[in-house]
């Protein structure tokens, strides 16, 4: 196996583990190819909104186990809460060994200040209509599965893959942004606070934008998602870059043998004392 690629910081968001639209197998392949010095999980990693008993495939558990293994090996893992895992906000801030459960994170990176948070704080569609936001999330998940099924059927016929679920998501979000563009609000707040980087997730749209206004300049970054875009942010050699997964870059499928579909297996490291108990930060 080739040597793992070393990066300073890896940022993931909107993995939505526990849903059929989550690309957990592809994510595991990507994770197994890396050796990050820090991992930031920027919200909606586990989709608690759509969680249902009986559906949490081995690949999804394997991704969580990989996060735990990184923490056990000494890598700081920051889990920042999002709207689909907002029930965890009742616990923040908490620490579990090298795993930090928080709502936001401020870092100084090579003399520059970076503000990490999921982004739903500035999205009125989440807070003013949570019920409909949940329904919309389920509909989007179903549209992804339908999209994938159609593409599998059409592939033998030489028909290019359709991406109507992406267009559906974009059209819905565009309507919300006409009322209140949360990204613009995040940028404005970031500039007012003097941050150099604002790093979000939430909208499933990978971005790397340099913003220059009369009030200052700032880099806006969005890690995208692991449902359709299969994207991440990497900080290497004092620079940010967007990563986009390509199956052809990986010779073998991700391995998750021995990962049982039980929460007790995931938490065994806590029970046997290999990780510290939860403690207030």
C-alpha positions as CSV (number, residue, x, y, z in Angstrom):
1,X,0.0,0.0,0.0
2,X,1.3,3.4,-0.9
3,X,2.4,5.8,1.9
4,X,-0.4,7.9,3.3
5,X,-0.5,11.5,2.3
6,X,0.4,13.9,5.1
7,X,-1.7,17.0,5.6
8,X,-1.8,19.5,8.4
9,X,-5.6,19.9,8.7
10,X,-8.5,17.9,7.2
11,X,-12.0,19.5,7.2
12,X,-15.1,17.4,6.5
13,X,-18.8,18.3,6.8
14,X,-22.2,17.0,5.9
15,X,-21.4,13.3,5.8
16,X,-24.9,12.5,7.0
17,X,-24.0,9.0,8.3
18,X,-27.2,7.0,8.9
19,X,-28.8,8.1,5.6
20,X,-28.9,6.2,2.4
21,X,-27.4,9.2,0.5
22,X,-24.2,9.1,2.5
23,X,-21.1,8.1,0.5
24,X,-19.4,6.4,3.5
25,X,-17.5,3.9,1.4
26,X,-15.9,6.5,-0.7
27,X,-15.1,8.6,2.4
28,X,-13.4,5.6,4.0
29,X,-11.2,5.1,1.0
30,X,-10.2,8.8,1.2
31,X,-9.6,8.7,4.9
32,X,-7.4,5.6,4.7
33,X,-5.2,7.4,2.2
34,X,-4.4,10.3,4.6
35,X,-2.3,11.0,7.7
36,X,-3.8,14.3,9.0
37,X,-2.3,16.1,12.0
38,X,-5.7,17.5,12.9
39,X,-9.3,16.6,11.9
40,X,-12.2,19.1,12.0
41,X,-15.7,17.6,11.5
42,X,-17.7,20.7,10.7
43,X,-21.3,19.5,11.4
44,X,-23.9,17.1,10.1
45,X,-21.6,14.1,10.4
46,X,-24.2,11.9,12.0
47,X,-27.7,12.7,10.7
48,X,-29.7,12.5,14.0
49,X,-32.7,14.1,12.3
50,X,-33.2,11.2,10.0
51,X,-31.7,8.4,12.2
52,X,-33.8,5.3,12.3
53,X,-33.2,2.1,14.2
54,X,-32.0,-0.7,11.9
55,X,-30.2,1.4,9.3
56,X,-26.5,2.1,10.0
57,X,-24.4,0.1,7.6
58,X,-20.9,-1.3,8.4
59,X,-19.2,1.3,6.2
60,X,-20.9,4.1,8.3
61,X,-19.6,2.5,11.5
62,X,-16.2,2.1,9.9
63,X,-16.0,5.8,9.3
64,X,-16.8,6.5,12.9
65,X,-14.2,3.9,14.0
66,X,-11.6,5.6,11.8
67,X,-12.3,8.9,13.6
68,X,-11.8,7.2,16.9
69,X,-8.6,5.5,15.8
70,X,-7.2,8.9,14.8
71,X,-8.0,10.3,18.2
72,X,-6.5,7.3,19.9
73,X,-3.3,7.8,17.9
74,X,-3.0,11.4,19.2
75,X,-4.7,13.4,16.4
76,X,-6.9,16.1,17.8
77,X,-10.4,15.6,16.4
78,X,-12.9,18.5,16.7
79,X,-16.5,17.6,16.2
80,X,-18.4,20.9,15.6
81,X,-22.2,20.5,15.8
82,X,-24.5,21.2,12.8
83,X,-28.3,21.4,12.4
84,X,-28.7,17.7,11.7
85,X,-26.8,16.8,14.9
86,X,-28.0,19.8,16.9
87,X,-29.1,17.6,19.8
88,X,-25.4,17.3,20.7
89,X,-25.3,21.0,21.5
90,X,-26.8,20.2,24.9
91,X,-23.5,18.6,25.7
92,X,-21.1,21.2,24.4
93,X,-18.4,21.9,25.2
94,X,-17.2,18.4,26.1
95,X,-14.0,16.5,25.7
96,X,-13.4,12.7,25.1
97,X,-9.7,12.1,25.1
98,X,-8.5,13.8,21.9
99,X,-12.1,14.3,20.7
100,X,-13.5,17.8,21.3
101,X,-17.2,18.4,21.0
102,X,-17.9,22.1,20.3
103,X,-20.2,24.4,18.4
104,X,-17.4,26.5,16.8
105,X,-13.6,26.6,16.7
106,X,-11.1,29.4,16.4
107,X,-7.5,28.6,15.3
108,X,-4.4,30.6,14.5
109,X,-2.9,29.1,11.4
110,X,0.5,30.5,10.5
111,X,-0.3,34.0,11.8
112,X,-3.9,34.0,10.4
113,X,-7.1,33.6,12.3
114,X,-9.6,30.9,11.2
115,X,-13.2,30.6,12.3
116,X,-14.8,27.2,11.8
117,X,-18.5,26.6,12.3
118,X,-21.2,24.7,10.5
119,X,-23.2,27.7,9.2
120,X,-26.8,26.9,10.1
121,X,-26.7,29.8,12.6
122,X,-27.3,32.2,9.8
123,X,-29.9,30.1,7.9
124,X,-33.4,31.2,8.8
125,X,-34.9,28.2,7.0
126,X,-33.5,25.9,9.7
127,X,-34.7,27.9,12.7
128,X,-38.1,29.2,11.4
129,X,-39.2,26.0,9.8
130,X,-37.4,23.1,11.3
131,X,-40.2,20.6,10.5
132,X,-40.1,21.5,6.8
133,X,-36.4,21.5,6.9
134,X,-36.5,17.9,8.1
135,X,-39.0,16.9,5.4
136,X,-36.8,18.6,2.8
137,X,-33.8,16.6,4.0
138,X,-35.6,13.3,3.7
139,X,-36.8,14.3,0.2
140,X,-33.3,15.2,-0.8
141,X,-32.0,11.9,0.4
142,X,-34.6,10.0,-1.6
143,X,-33.8,12.1,-4.7
144,X,-30.2,11.1,-4.4
145,X,-31.1,7.4,-4.2
146,X,-33.4,7.8,-7.2
147,X,-30.7,9.6,-9.1
148,X,-28.2,6.9,-8.5
149,X,-30.6,4.2,-9.5
150,X,-31.4,5.9,-12.8
151,X,-27.7,6.4,-13.5
152,X,-27.0,2.7,-12.9
153,X,-29.8,1.7,-15.3
154,X,-28.7,4.2,-18.0
155,X,-24.9,3.5,-17.8
156,X,-25.0,0.4,-20.1
157,X,-26.8,2.5,-22.7
158,X,-24.0,5.1,-22.7
159,X,-26.2,7.8,-21.3
160,X,-24.2,10.4,-19.4
161,X,-25.1,10.5,-15.6
162,X,-27.8,12.8,-14.6
163,X,-27.4,15.1,-11.6
164,X,-31.0,16.3,-11.1
165,X,-30.7,15.9,-7.3
166,X,-27.9,18.5,-7.3
167,X,-30.1,20.9,-9.3
168,X,-33.0,20.3,-6.9
169,X,-30.8,21.1,-3.9
170,X,-29.5,24.2,-5.6
171,X,-32.9,25.5,-6.6
172,X,-34.3,25.1,-3.1
173,X,-31.3,26.8,-1.5
174,X,-31.4,29.6,-4.0
175,X,-34.9,30.5,-2.9
176,X,-33.7,30.6,0.7
177,X,-30.7,32.8,-0.2
178,X,-32.9,35.4,-1.8
179,X,-34.4,36.1,1.6
180,X,-31.2,35.8,3.7
181,X,-27.9,34.7,2.3
182,X,-26.3,33.1,5.3
183,X,-23.0,32.8,3.6
184,X,-22.9,36.5,3.0
185,X,-23.8,37.1,6.7
186,X,-21.0,34.7,7.8
187,X,-18.6,36.7,5.6
188,X,-19.7,40.0,7.0
189,X,-19.4,38.8,10.6
190,X,-16.0,37.3,9.9
191,X,-14.8,40.5,8.5
192,X,-16.2,42.5,11.4
193,X,-14.3,40.2,13.8
194,X,-11.1,40.5,11.9
195,X,-10.8,36.8,10.9
196,X,-8.8,35.8,7.9
197,X,-10.7,32.5,7.1
198,X,-14.3,31.6,7.6
199,X,-14.9,27.9,7.1
200,X,-18.4,26.5,6.9
201,X,-20.4,23.5,5.7
202,X,-24.2,23.2,5.6
203,X,-25.1,24.1,2.0
204,X,-23.4,21.1,0.4
205,X,-21.5,23.4,-2.0
206,X,-17.7,23.3,-1.9
207,X,-16.2,26.7,-2.3
208,X,-12.9,28.6,-2.0
209,X,-13.6,32.3,-2.4
210,X,-11.3,35.3,-1.9
211,X,-13.4,38.2,-0.7
212,X,-12.1,41.8,-0.9
213,X,-14.3,44.8,0.1
214,X,-13.8,48.3,1.4
215,X,-14.1,46.8,4.9
216,X,-11.3,44.3,4.5
217,X,-10.5,40.9,2.9
218,X,-11.2,37.4,3.9
219,X,-11.1,33.8,2.5
220,X,-14.5,32.0,2.6
221,X,-14.2,28.2,2.5
222,X,-16.9,25.5,2.4
223,X,-16.0,21.8,2.6
224,X,-19.1,20.7,0.6
225,X,-20.5,17.3,1.5
226,X,-20.1,13.5,1.2
227,X,-23.5,12.8,-0.5
228,X,-23.0,14.1,-4.0
229,X,-19.9,16.3,-4.2
230,X,-17.7,14.0,-2.1
231,X,-15.4,17.0,-1.2
232,X,-13.2,18.1,1.6
233,X,-10.8,20.9,2.6
234,X,-7.1,20.3,3.1
235,X,-4.7,22.7,4.8
236,X,-1.1,21.9,3.6
237,X,2.0,24.0,3.5
238,X,0.2,27.1,4.8
239,X,-2.5,26.9,2.0
240,X,-6.1,25.7,1.7
241,X,-7.2,23.5,-1.2
242,X,-10.5,21.8,-2.1
243,X,-10.4,18.0,-2.6
244,X,-12.8,16.2,-4.8
245,X,-13.0,12.4,-4.6
246,X,-12.4,10.3,-7.8
247,X,-12.9,6.6,-7.6
248,X,-10.2,6.0,-10.2
249,X,-7.6,7.3,-7.7
250,X,-8.1,4.3,-5.5
251,X,-7.1,0.8,-6.6
252,X,-9.1,-1.2,-4.0
253,X,-12.4,-0.7,-2.2
254,X,-12.3,0.6,1.4
255,X,-12.0,-2.2,4.0
256,X,-14.3,-2.3,6.9
257,X,-14.2,-6.0,7.8
258,X,-14.8,-6.7,11.5
259,X,-16.8,-3.6,12.1
260,X,-20.1,-4.6,13.7
261,X,-23.3,-2.8,13.4
262,X,-23.6,-2.1,17.1
263,X,-23.0,1.0,19.2
264,X,-21.3,-1.1,21.9
265,X,-18.5,-1.9,19.5
266,X,-18.0,1.7,18.7
267,X,-17.8,2.7,22.4
268,X,-15.7,-0.2,23.6
269,X,-12.6,2.0,23.6
270,X,-14.4,4.1,26.3
271,X,-15.4,1.2,28.4
272,X,-12.0,-0.4,28.5
273,X,-10.3,2.9,29.4
274,X,-8.3,3.5,26.3
275,X,-10.0,6.9,26.0
276,X,-10.8,9.3,28.9
277,X,-14.3,9.8,30.1
278,X,-16.3,12.8,29.0
279,X,-15.1,15.9,30.8
280,X,-16.0,19.6,30.6
281,X,-13.5,21.7,28.6
